[in-house]
Structure formats: C-alpha cells, structure tokens
Amino acid sequence: MSLSTSWLLLPVVRNFVTSAKSNINCHRASIARIGRLTYTRKYPTILVQSDGSTLNIRYHEPRKIIKMPLDLSTLTEAERKKRIEARKPKIKVVIEEEIHDDFNLSTYKHLWKK
C-alpha cells in the first residue's frame, strides 16, 4: 500500500471505530434488561462445616449461612444412634384432664327463692 492510499483510508477507519463504540454506562440496566444467562454477582455467605469451623465465601444466591451436612460415618456408634433418634418424629403425648365435678345445687338455692 502506498502512502497516499493509507492516507485516504484513515478517515474511514476512524469513523468505523468511533461509530461502533456503544455508550454503556450505569443507566443501561434501567432502560433494558441485561442479557446474561448467569449473573456475575456473588453474595457474602458464611459456610459452616460439619466440624463447626466457618468460612466466609462468595455464593451465587443471597444466603446468610450455609450449613454442610454431618458425615455419620465419622461418629461413634453411640453418637450415631443419638443423632438418628433425634431425626425421628416425636410422639405427641395427649394429656386428658379428668374434670372433678363437686357442684352442689343446694348451695345456691337461696338465690332463686322469691
């Protein structure tokens, strides 16, 4: 390419570069939705491990605490039975009170005498 040819193409290239530039700023999301399949925002979350230790992580959903499940194979037999019994539904005890009726009509007889 000669010097004169490149000099003629320079304004065309300059217009193409500046016209292809889009004005992206903070107000773009309020005008139209952002076309993303996954959002890049991560929320601060506390991860509680089964041994009780905690880690501060970034999670894709807004949650406060995530508790990891306990591995029952690491427990002793007594602790395992205790945990399994705690998971079972409790049997509700229905207490029926026996009403002791010692009402005597003759004690209030004087109230309806004329």
N, CA, C and O atoms as CSV, one atom per row, in Angstrom:
chain,resi,resn,atom,element,x,y,z
A,1,MET,N,N,0.839,-1.169,0.000
A,1,MET,CA,C,0.000,0.000,0.000
A,1,MET,C,C,0.886,1.234,0.000
A,1,MET,O,O,1.870,1.319,0.735
A,2,SER,N,N,0.524,2.160,-0.816
A,2,SER,CA,C,1.318,3.372,-0.872
A,2,SER,C,C,0.876,4.339,0.207
A,2,SER,O,O,-0.152,4.146,0.854
A,3,LEU,N,N,1.633,5.335,0.381
A,3,LEU,CA,C,1.366,6.338,1.408
A,3,LEU,C,C,0.075,7.092,1.142
A,3,LEU,O,O,-0.648,7.420,2.083
A,4,SER,N,N,-0.225,7.368,-0.089
A,4,SER,CA,C,-1.446,8.104,-0.420
A,4,SER,C,C,-2.695,7.255,-0.202
A,4,SER,O,O,-3.744,7.787,0.161
A,5,THR,N,N,-2.598,5.956,-0.417
A,5,THR,CA,C,-3.745,5.071,-0.218
A,5,THR,C,C,-4.070,4.935,1.271
A,5,THR,O,O,-5.240,4.962,1.655
A,6,SER,N,N,-3.066,4.794,2.091
A,6,SER,CA,C,-3.316,4.685,3.537
A,6,SER,C,C,-3.843,6.001,4.093
A,6,SER,O,O,-4.603,6.007,5.061
A,7,TRP,N,N,-3.445,7.106,3.490
A,7,TRP,CA,C,-3.936,8.407,3.933
A,7,TRP,C,C,-5.417,8.569,3.614
A,7,TRP,O,O,-6.129,9.251,4.352
A,8,LEU,N,N,-5.890,7.971,2.554
A,8,LEU,CA,C,-7.298,8.043,2.179
A,8,LEU,C,C,-8.168,7.118,3.041
A,8,LEU,O,O,-9.329,7.433,3.301
A,9,LEU,N,N,-7.636,6.019,3.471
A,9,LEU,CA,C,-8.397,5.055,4.279
A,9,LEU,C,C,-8.473,5.443,5.753
A,9,LEU,O,O,-9.326,4.932,6.479
A,10,LEU,N,N,-7.613,6.319,6.197
A,10,LEU,CA,C,-7.577,6.694,7.607
A,10,LEU,C,C,-8.896,7.290,8.108
A,10,LEU,O,O,-9.336,6.879,9.182
A,11,PRO,N,N,-9.566,8.232,7.414
A,11,PRO,CA,C,-10.845,8.747,7.913
A,11,PRO,C,C,-11.934,7.687,7.955
A,11,PRO,O,O,-12.793,7.729,8.835
A,12,VAL,N,N,-11.921,6.744,7.034
A,12,VAL,CA,C,-12.921,5.674,7.009
A,12,VAL,C,C,-12.745,4.774,8.224
A,12,VAL,O,O,-13.724,4.418,8.880
A,13,VAL,N,N,-11.522,4.410,8.524
A,13,VAL,CA,C,-11.243,3.560,9.680
A,13,VAL,C,C,-11.584,4.293,10.964
A,13,VAL,O,O,-12.141,3.697,11.885
A,14,ARG,N,N,-11.261,5.566,11.038
A,14,ARG,CA,C,-11.540,6.349,12.237
A,14,ARG,C,C,-13.053,6.450,12.482
A,14,ARG,O,O,-13.493,6.334,13.626
A,15,ASN,N,N,-13.848,6.660,11.439
A,15,ASN,CA,C,-15.306,6.739,11.593
A,15,ASN,C,C,-15.896,5.393,11.991
A,15,ASN,O,O,-16.826,5.333,12.796
A,16,PHE,N,N,-15.361,4.315,11.430
A,16,PHE,CA,C,-15.865,2.993,11.770
A,16,PHE,C,C,-15.598,2.652,13.230
A,16,PHE,O,O,-16.475,2.089,13.886
A,17,VAL,N,N,-14.449,2.966,13.752
A,17,VAL,CA,C,-14.089,2.670,15.142
A,17,VAL,C,C,-14.939,3.494,16.096
A,17,VAL,O,O,-15.417,2.978,17.106
A,18,THR,N,N,-15.129,4.767,15.784
A,18,THR,CA,C,-15.891,5.611,16.697
A,18,THR,C,C,-17.384,5.353,16.617
A,18,THR,O,O,-18.090,5.535,17.609
A,19,SER,N,N,-17.888,4.930,15.451
A,19,SER,CA,C,-19.321,4.674,15.333
A,19,SER,C,C,-19.707,3.334,15.947
A,19,SER,O,O,-20.845,3.175,16.388
A,20,ALA,N,N,-18.798,2.373,15.987
A,20,ALA,CA,C,-19.098,1.064,16.569
A,20,ALA,C,C,-19.067,1.103,18.085
A,20,ALA,O,O,-19.498,0.158,18.745
A,21,LYS,N,N,-18.565,2.181,18.631
A,21,LYS,CA,C,-18.480,2.297,20.086
A,21,LYS,C,C,-19.876,2.539,20.653
A,21,LYS,O,O,-20.566,3.464,20.225
A,22,SER,N,N,-20.293,1.722,21.604
A,22,SER,CA,C,-21.608,1.910,22.219
A,22,SER,C,C,-21.442,2.642,23.542
A,22,SER,O,O,-20.429,2.506,24.228
A,23,ASN,N,N,-22.434,3.401,23.874
A,23,ASN,CA,C,-22.387,4.168,25.121
A,23,ASN,C,C,-22.950,3.316,26.257
A,23,ASN,O,O,-24.153,3.336,26.518
A,24,ILE,N,N,-22.098,2.586,26.915
A,24,ILE,CA,C,-22.510,1.741,28.026
A,24,ILE,C,C,-22.136,2.469,29.311
A,24,ILE,O,O,-20.970,2.790,29.542
A,25,ASN,N,N,-23.137,2.722,30.139
A,25,ASN,CA,C,-22.885,3.364,31.423
A,25,ASN,C,C,-23.782,2.740,32.477
A,25,ASN,O,O,-24.362,1.681,32.238
A,26,CYS,N,N,-23.908,3.366,33.632
A,26,CYS,CA,C,-24.641,2.794,34.750
A,26,CYS,C,C,-26.154,2.795,34.530
A,26,CYS,O,O,-26.868,2.096,35.249
A,27,HIS,N,N,-26.663,3.555,33.560
A,27,HIS,CA,C,-28.104,3.641,33.338
A,27,HIS,C,C,-28.613,2.621,32.328
A,27,HIS,O,O,-29.813,2.568,32.059
A,28,ARG,N,N,-27.729,1.818,31.770
A,28,ARG,CA,C,-28.129,0.871,30.737
A,28,ARG,C,C,-29.100,-0.180,31.266
A,28,ARG,O,O,-30.041,-0.548,30.562
A,29,ALA,N,N,-28.896,-0.673,32.491
A,29,ALA,CA,C,-29.745,-1.724,33.037
A,29,ALA,C,C,-31.136,-1.214,33.359
A,29,ALA,O,O,-32.074,-2.010,33.407
A,30,SER,N,N,-31.307,0.078,33.581
A,30,SER,CA,C,-32.634,0.612,33.876
A,30,SER,C,C,-33.461,0.782,32.611
A,30,SER,O,O,-34.689,0.823,32.685
A,31,ILE,N,N,-32.824,0.880,31.465
A,31,ILE,CA,C,-33.547,1.045,30.196
A,31,ILE,C,C,-33.973,-0.314,29.650
A,31,ILE,O,O,-35.121,-0.476,29.236
A,32,ALA,N,N,-33.091,-1.269,29.642
A,32,ALA,CA,C,-33.389,-2.607,29.124
A,32,ALA,C,C,-32.695,-3.620,30.023
A,32,ALA,O,O,-31.730,-3.307,30.722
A,33,ARG,N,N,-33.213,-4.837,29.984
A,33,ARG,CA,C,-32.599,-5.856,30.835
A,33,ARG,C,C,-31.231,-6.229,30.304
A,33,ARG,O,O,-30.961,-6.108,29.109
A,34,ILE,N,N,-30.379,-6.679,31.192
A,34,ILE,CA,C,-29.048,-7.117,30.804
A,34,ILE,C,C,-29.172,-8.552,30.313
A,34,ILE,O,O,-29.639,-9.417,31.053
A,35,GLY,N,N,-28.770,-8.811,29.107
A,35,GLY,CA,C,-28.958,-10.131,28.511
A,35,GLY,C,C,-27.906,-11.124,28.917
A,35,GLY,O,O,-27.064,-11.494,28.099
A,36,ARG,N,N,-27.923,-11.567,30.146
A,36,ARG,CA,C,-26.964,-12.550,30.635
A,36,ARG,C,C,-27.700,-13.811,31.036
A,36,ARG,O,O,-28.818,-13.756,31.548
A,37,LEU,N,N,-27.073,-14.932,30.802
A,37,LEU,CA,C,-27.642,-16.182,31.286
A,37,LEU,C,C,-27.320,-16.383,32.755
A,37,LEU,O,O,-28.164,-16.850,33.520
A,38,THR,N,N,-26.115,-16.037,33.153
A,38,THR,CA,C,-25.735,-16.119,34.559
A,38,THR,C,C,-25.200,-14.757,34.981
A,38,THR,O,O,-24.444,-14.119,34.248
A,39,TYR,N,N,-25.595,-14.327,36.153
A,39,TYR,CA,C,-25.155,-13.047,36.666
A,39,TYR,C,C,-23.863,-13.224,37.448
A,39,TYR,O,O,-23.671,-14.229,38.132
A,40,THR,N,N,-23.000,-12.258,37.343
A,40,THR,CA,C,-21.671,-12.393,37.921
A,40,THR,C,C,-21.613,-11.991,39.378
A,40,THR,O,O,-20.573,-12.167,40.012
A,41,ARG,N,N,-22.680,-11.461,39.929
A,41,ARG,CA,C,-22.656,-11.011,41.315
A,41,ARG,C,C,-22.612,-12.202,42.256
A,41,ARG,O,O,-23.343,-13.176,42.073
A,42,LYS,N,N,-21.767,-12.122,43.247
A,42,LYS,CA,C,-21.661,-13.146,44.284
A,42,LYS,C,C,-21.926,-12.473,45.618
A,42,LYS,O,O,-21.494,-11.343,45.845
A,43,TYR,N,N,-22.632,-13.162,46.499
A,43,TYR,CA,C,-23.033,-12.595,47.775
A,43,TYR,C,C,-22.176,-13.167,48.904
A,43,TYR,O,O,-21.842,-14.351,48.879
A,44,PRO,N,N,-21.812,-12.343,49.897
A,44,PRO,CA,C,-21.017,-12.867,51.021
A,44,PRO,C,C,-21.859,-13.807,51.875
A,44,PRO,O,O,-22.964,-13.459,52.292
A,45,THR,N,N,-21.334,-14.988,52.130
A,45,THR,CA,C,-22.061,-16.043,52.838
A,45,THR,C,C,-21.115,-16.735,53.792
A,45,THR,O,O,-19.916,-16.834,53.529
A,46,ILE,N,N,-21.657,-17.218,54.906
A,46,ILE,CA,C,-20.866,-17.986,55.876
A,46,ILE,C,C,-21.148,-19.467,55.646
A,46,ILE,O,O,-22.302,-19.896,55.667
A,47,LEU,N,N,-20.093,-20.243,55.425
A,47,LEU,CA,C,-20.192,-21.684,55.248
A,47,LEU,C,C,-19.772,-22.351,56.545
A,47,LEU,O,O,-18.638,-22.187,56.994
A,48,VAL,N,N,-20.690,-23.107,57.153
A,48,VAL,CA,C,-20.408,-23.818,58.400
A,48,VAL,C,C,-20.162,-25.276,58.051
A,48,VAL,O,O,-21.044,-25.963,57.535
A,49,GLN,N,N,-18.953,-25.741,58.338
A,49,GLN,CA,C,-18.623,-27.132,58.039
A,49,GLN,C,C,-19.121,-28.038,59.156
A,49,GLN,O,O,-19.536,-27.563,60.213
A,50,SER,N,N,-19.076,-29.343,58.917
A,50,SER,CA,C,-19.640,-30.300,59.870
A,50,SER,C,C,-18.860,-30.352,61.179
A,50,SER,O,O,-19.413,-30.768,62.198
A,51,ASP,N,N,-17.587,-29.942,61.183
A,51,ASP,CA,C,-16.813,-29.938,62.426
A,51,ASP,C,C,-16.994,-28.649,63.218
A,51,ASP,O,O,-16.427,-28.514,64.301
A,52,GLY,N,N,-17.777,-27.693,62.699
A,52,GLY,CA,C,-18.057,-26.452,63.415
A,52,GLY,C,C,-17.242,-25.270,62.931
A,52,GLY,O,O,-17.508,-24.139,63.339
A,53,SER,N,N,-16.260,-25.494,62.074
A,53,SER,CA,C,-15.457,-24.383,61.571
A,53,SER,C,C,-16.253,-23.599,60.525
A,53,SER,O,O,-17.119,-24.156,59.851
A,54,THR,N,N,-15.954,-22.304,60.394
A,54,THR,CA,C,-16.681,-21.452,59.466
A,54,THR,C,C,-15.727,-20.837,58.452
A,54,THR,O,O,-14.556,-20.590,58.738
A,55,LEU,N,N,-16.258,-20.599,57.268
A,55,LEU,CA,C,-15.520,-19.952,56.190
A,55,LEU,C,C,-16.396,-18.854,55.601
A,55,LEU,O,O,-17.608,-19.028,55.472
A,56,ASN,N,N,-15.797,-17.737,55.246
A,56,ASN,CA,C,-16.505,-16.692,54.532
A,56,ASN,C,C,-16.285,-16.920,53.042
A,56,ASN,O,O,-15.153,-16.880,52.559
A,57,ILE,N,N,-17.385,-17.162,52.314
A,57,ILE,CA,C,-17.290,-17.439,50.885
A,57,ILE,C,C,-18.188,-16.480,50.128
A,57,ILE,O,O,-18.967,-15.741,50.730
A,58,ARG,N,N,-18.079,-16.492,48.808
A,58,ARG,CA,C,-18.959,-15.745,47.920
A,58,ARG,C,C,-19.857,-16.771,47.240
A,58,ARG,O,O,-19.362,-17.703,46.606
A,59,TYR,N,N,-21.198,-16.604,47.367
A,59,TYR,CA,C,-22.167,-17.579,46.843
A,59,TYR,C,C,-23.065,-16.894,45.830
A,59,TYR,O,O,-23.329,-15.697,45.940
A,60,HIS,N,N,-23.537,-17.645,44.845
A,60,HIS,CA,C,-24.302,-17.045,43.757
A,60,HIS,C,C,-25.729,-16.683,44.146
A,60,HIS,O,O,-26.401,-15.984,43.387
A,61,GLU,N,N,-26.216,-17.133,45.296
A,61,GLU,CA,C,-27.548,-16.770,45.777
A,61,GLU,C,C,-27.404,-15.980,47.066
A,61,GLU,O,O,-26.473,-16.223,47.833
A,62,PRO,N,N,-28.303,-15.043,47.320
A,62,PRO,CA,C,-28.200,-14.280,48.576
A,62,PRO,C,C,-28.658,-15.109,49.772
A,62,PRO,O,O,-29.852,-15.180,50.063
A,63,ARG,N,N,-27.722,-15.727,50.454
A,63,ARG,CA,C,-27.997,-16.501,51.670
A,63,ARG,C,C,-27.078,-16.019,52.769
A,63,ARG,O,O,-25.977,-15.535,52.504
A,64,LYS,N,N,-27.533,-16.152,54.010
A,64,LYS,CA,C,-26.730,-15.720,55.146
A,64,LYS,C,C,-25.752,-16.830,55.568
A,64,LYS,O,O,-24.548,-16.604,55.685
A,65,ILE,N,N,-26.304,-18.036,55.793
A,65,ILE,CA,C,-25.488,-19.149,56.301
A,65,ILE,C,C,-25.817,-20.401,55.489
A,65,ILE,O,O,-26.978,-20.656,55.168
A,66,ILE,N,N,-24.793,-21.169,55.163
A,66,ILE,CA,C,-24.966,-22.488,54.551
A,66,ILE,C,C,-24.294,-23.485,55.483
A,66,ILE,O,O,-23.109,-23.365,55.793
A,67,LYS,N,N,-25.072,-24.476,55.926
A,67,LYS,CA,C,-24.541,-25.480,56.846
A,67,LYS,C,C,-24.343,-26.787,56.092
A,67,LYS,O,O,-25.278,-27.316,55.491
A,68,MET,N,N,-23.130,-27.298,56.128
A,68,MET,CA,C,-22.814,-28.552,55.453
A,68,MET,C,C,-23.353,-29.724,56.281
A,68,MET,O,O,-23.363,-29.650,57.510
A,69,PRO,N,N,-23.803,-30.806,55.627
A,69,PRO,CA,C,-24.345,-31.949,56.371
A,69,PRO,C,C,-23.246,-32.694,57.123
A,69,PRO,O,O,-22.079,-32.683,56.734
A,70,LEU,N,N,-23.654,-33.336,58.201
A,70,LEU,CA,C,-22.726,-34.084,59.045
A,70,LEU,C,C,-22.518,-35.479,58.468
A,70,LEU,O,O,-23.480,-36.135,58.068
A,71,ASP,N,N,-21.292,-35.924,58.423
A,71,ASP,CA,C,-20.971,-37.262,57.937
A,71,ASP,C,C,-21.121,-38.240,59.094
A,71,ASP,O,O,-20.331,-38.223,60.038
A,72,LEU,N,N,-22.148,-39.098,59.016
A,72,LEU,CA,C,-22.429,-40.023,60.119
A,72,LEU,C,C,-21.377,-41.121,60.248
A,72,LEU,O,O,-21.263,-41.742,61.304
A,73,SER,N,N,-20.618,-41.365,59.200
A,73,SER,CA,C,-19.607,-42.429,59.275
A,73,SER,C,C,-18.427,-42.041,60.167
A,73,SER,O,O,-17.673,-42.911,60.603
A,74,THR,N,N,-18.263,-40.755,60.439
A,74,THR,CA,C,-17.152,-40.321,61.290
A,74,THR,C,C,-17.516,-40.342,62.773
A,74,THR,O,O,-16.636,-40.168,63.616
A,75,LEU,N,N,-18.781,-40.550,63.112
A,75,LEU,CA,C,-19.215,-40.536,64.511
A,75,LEU,C,C,-19.063,-41.911,65.143
A,75,LEU,O,O,-18.946,-42.920,64.448
A,76,THR,N,N,-19.067,-41.936,66.474
A,76,THR,CA,C,-19.071,-43.209,67.184
A,76,THR,C,C,-20.469,-43.799,67.115
A,76,THR,O,O,-21.419,-43.129,66.711
A,77,GLU,N,N,-20.585,-45.054,67.511
A,77,GLU,CA,C,-21.880,-45.738,67.422
A,77,GLU,C,C,-22.935,-45.091,68.322
A,77,GLU,O,O,-24.096,-44.979,67.928
A,78,ALA,N,N,-22.546,-44.667,69.520
A,78,ALA,CA,C,-23.498,-44.031,70.435
A,78,ALA,C,C,-23.964,-42.678,69.900
A,78,ALA,O,O,-25.150,-42.356,69.967
A,79,GLU,N,N,-23.032,-41.889,69.369
A,79,GLU,CA,C,-23.400,-40.589,68.807
A,79,GLU,C,C,-24.284,-40.756,67.572
A,79,GLU,O,O,-25.217,-39.980,67.365
A,80,ARG,N,N,-23.991,-41.770,66.751
A,80,ARG,CA,C,-24.787,-42.024,65.562
A,80,ARG,C,C,-26.225,-42.379,65.926
A,80,ARG,O,O,-27.161,-41.874,65.307
A,81,LYS,N,N,-26.411,-43.249,66.931
A,81,LYS,CA,C,-27.764,-43.625,67.365
A,81,LYS,C,C,-28.512,-42.427,67.933
A,81,LYS,O,O,-29.710,-42.264,67.702
A,82,LYS,N,N,-27.796,-41.592,68.675
A,82,LYS,CA,C,-28.411,-40.400,69.263
A,82,LYS,C,C,-28.889,-39.438,68.167
A,82,LYS,O,O,-29.984,-38.884,68.270
A,83,ARG,N,N,-28.084,-39.235,67.124
A,83,ARG,CA,C,-28.456,-38.346,66.011
A,83,ARG,C,C,-29.624,-38.901,65.213
A,83,ARG,O,O,-30.519,-38.152,64.820
A,84,ILE,N,N,-29.626,-40.207,64.969
A,84,ILE,CA,C,-30.708,-40.824,64.207
A,84,ILE,C,C,-32.016,-40.756,64.991
A,84,ILE,O,O,-33.073,-40.526,64.405
A,85,GLU,N,N,-31.960,-40.952,66.299
A,85,GLU,CA,C,-33.166,-40.843,67.139
A,85,GLU,C,C,-33.697,-39.416,67.163
A,85,GLU,O,O,-34.908,-39.203,67.216
A,86,ALA,N,N,-32.797,-38.438,67.124
A,86,ALA,CA,C,-33.233,-37.036,67.113
A,86,ALA,C,C,-33.924,-36.675,65.807
A,86,ALA,O,O,-34.756,-35.769,65.789
A,87,ARG,N,N,-33.604,-37.356,64.717
A,87,ARG,CA,C,-34.233,-37.086,63.425
A,87,ARG,C,C,-35.643,-37.645,63.334
A,87,ARG,O,O,-36.461,-37.132,62.570
A,88,LYS,N,N,-35.940,-38.682,64.095
A,88,LYS,CA,C,-37.261,-39.314,64.032
A,88,LYS,C,C,-38.320,-38.370,64.601
A,88,LYS,O,O,-38.027,-37.586,65.504
A,89,PRO,N,N,-39.535,-38.438,64.085
A,89,PRO,CA,C,-40.586,-37.551,64.603
A,89,PRO,C,C,-40.961,-37.917,66.029
A,89,PRO,O,O,-41.013,-39.088,66.404
A,90,LYS,N,N,-41.216,-36.892,66.800
A,90,LYS,CA,C,-41.576,-37.088,68.204
A,90,LYS,C,C,-43.046,-37.504,68.306
A,90,LYS,O,O,-43.887,-37.041,67.535
A,91,ILE,N,N,-43.338,-38.377,69.260
A,91,ILE,CA,C,-44.715,-38.796,69.520
A,91,ILE,C,C,-45.324,-37.807,70.494
A,91,ILE,O,O,-44.811,-37.590,71.592
A,92,LYS,N,N,-46.429,-37.211,70.069
A,92,LYS,CA,C,-47.086,-36.232,70.923
A,92,LYS,C,C,-47.917,-36.947,71.986
A,92,LYS,O,O,-48.717,-37.831,71.678
A,93,VAL,N,N,-47.716,-36.553,73.222
A,93,VAL,CA,C,-48.442,-37.134,74.339
A,93,VAL,C,C,-49.663,-36.265,74.608
A,93,VAL,O,O,-49.541,-35.071,74.885
A,94,VAL,N,N,-50.831,-36.871,74.523
A,94,VAL,CA,C,-52.076,-36.144,74.771
A,94,VAL,C,C,-52.481,-36.396,76.218
A,94,VAL,O,O,-52.735,-37.530,76.622
A,95,ILE,N,N,-52.534,-35.332,76.974
A,95,ILE,CA,C,-52.914,-35.435,78.384
A,95,ILE,C,C,-54.378,-35.042,78.508
A,95,ILE,O,O,-54.764,-33.911,78.213
A,96,GLU,N,N,-55.179,-35.997,78.949
A,96,GLU,CA,C,-56.605,-35.720,79.154
A,96,GLU,C,C,-56.815,-35.464,80.635
A,96,GLU,O,O,-56.554,-36.318,81.482
A,97,GLU,N,N,-57.290,-34.274,80.917
A,97,GLU,CA,C,-57.536,-33.937,82.315
A,97,GLU,C,C,-58.911,-34.441,82.732
A,97,GLU,O,O,-59.902,-34.277,82.021
A,98,GLU,N,N,-58.938,-35.052,83.895
A,98,GLU,CA,C,-60.205,-35.542,84.426
A,98,GLU,C,C,-60.841,-34.414,85.233
A,98,GLU,O,O,-60.263,-33.901,86.190
A,99,ILE,N,N,-62.016,-34.057,84.825
A,99,ILE,CA,C,-62.703,-32.952,85.495
A,99,ILE,C,C,-63.404,-33.488,86.739
A,99,ILE,O,O,-64.226,-34.402,86.677
A,100,HIS,N,N,-63.051,-32.894,87.852
A,100,HIS,CA,C,-63.658,-33.299,89.124
A,100,HIS,C,C,-64.822,-32.344,89.401
A,100,HIS,O,O,-64.615,-31.160,89.667
A,101,ASP,N,N,-66.027,-32.865,89.338
A,101,ASP,CA,C,-67.213,-32.035,89.477
A,101,ASP,C,C,-67.794,-32.228,90.882
A,101,ASP,O,O,-68.300,-33.303,91.203
A,102,ASP,N,N,-67.721,-31.200,91.705
A,102,ASP,CA,C,-68.314,-31.254,93.046
A,102,ASP,C,C,-69.341,-30.128,93.222
A,102,ASP,O,O,-69.486,-29.557,94.303
A,103,PHE,N,N,-70.038,-29.833,92.142
A,103,PHE,CA,C,-71.043,-28.777,92.179
A,103,PHE,C,C,-72.275,-29.284,92.925
A,103,PHE,O,O,-72.782,-30.374,92.660
A,104,ASN,N,N,-72.738,-28.464,93.863
A,104,ASN,CA,C,-73.922,-28.807,94.639
A,104,ASN,C,C,-74.964,-27.714,94.405
A,104,ASN,O,O,-74.726,-26.548,94.719
A,105,LEU,N,N,-76.090,-28.083,93.868
A,105,LEU,CA,C,-77.142,-27.138,93.532
A,105,LEU,C,C,-77.782,-26.530,94.790
A,105,LEU,O,O,-78.253,-25.394,94.751
A,106,SER,N,N,-77.804,-27.248,95.862
A,106,SER,CA,C,-78.463,-26.760,97.083
A,106,SER,C,C,-77.715,-25.582,97.721
A,106,SER,O,O,-78.314,-24.828,98.488
A,107,THR,N,N,-76.437,-25.406,97.427
A,107,THR,CA,C,-75.698,-24.265,97.986
A,107,THR,C,C,-76.129,-22.938,97.370
A,107,THR,O,O,-75.948,-21.887,97.986
A,108,TYR,N,N,-76.696,-22.968,96.170
A,108,TYR,CA,C,-77.161,-21.747,95.504
A,108,TYR,C,C,-78.685,-21.641,95.501
A,108,TYR,O,O,-79.242,-20.827,94.764
A,109,LYS,N,N,-79.359,-22.442,96.303
A,109,LYS,CA,C,-80.816,-22.468,96.342
A,109,LYS,C,C,-81.407,-21.152,96.845
A,109,LYS,O,O,-82.497,-20.758,96.431
A,110,HIS,N,N,-80.701,-20.491,97.717
A,110,HIS,CA,C,-81.201,-19.245,98.300
A,110,HIS,C,C,-81.239,-18.095,97.285
A,110,HIS,O,O,-81.901,-17.089,97.542
A,111,LEU,N,N,-80.563,-18.209,96.161
A,111,LEU,CA,C,-80.511,-17.140,95.168
A,111,LEU,C,C,-81.775,-17.073,94.309
A,111,LEU,O,O,-82.103,-15.993,93.819
A,112,TRP,N,N,-82.485,-18.157,94.108
A,112,TRP,CA,C,-83.689,-18.114,93.277
A,112,TRP,C,C,-84.980,-18.251,94.066
A,112,TRP,O,O,-86.039,-18.438,93.466
A,113,LYS,N,N,-84.929,-18.166,95.384
A,113,LYS,CA,C,-86.150,-18.113,96.191
A,113,LYS,C,C,-86.733,-16.723,96.120
A,113,LYS,O,O,-85.998,-15.737,96.171
A,114,LYS,N,N,-88.061,-16.628,96.000
A,114,LYS,CA,C,-88.711,-15.327,95.990
A,114,LYS,C,C,-89.286,-14.978,97.307
A,114,LYS,O,O,-89.872,-13.906,97.461
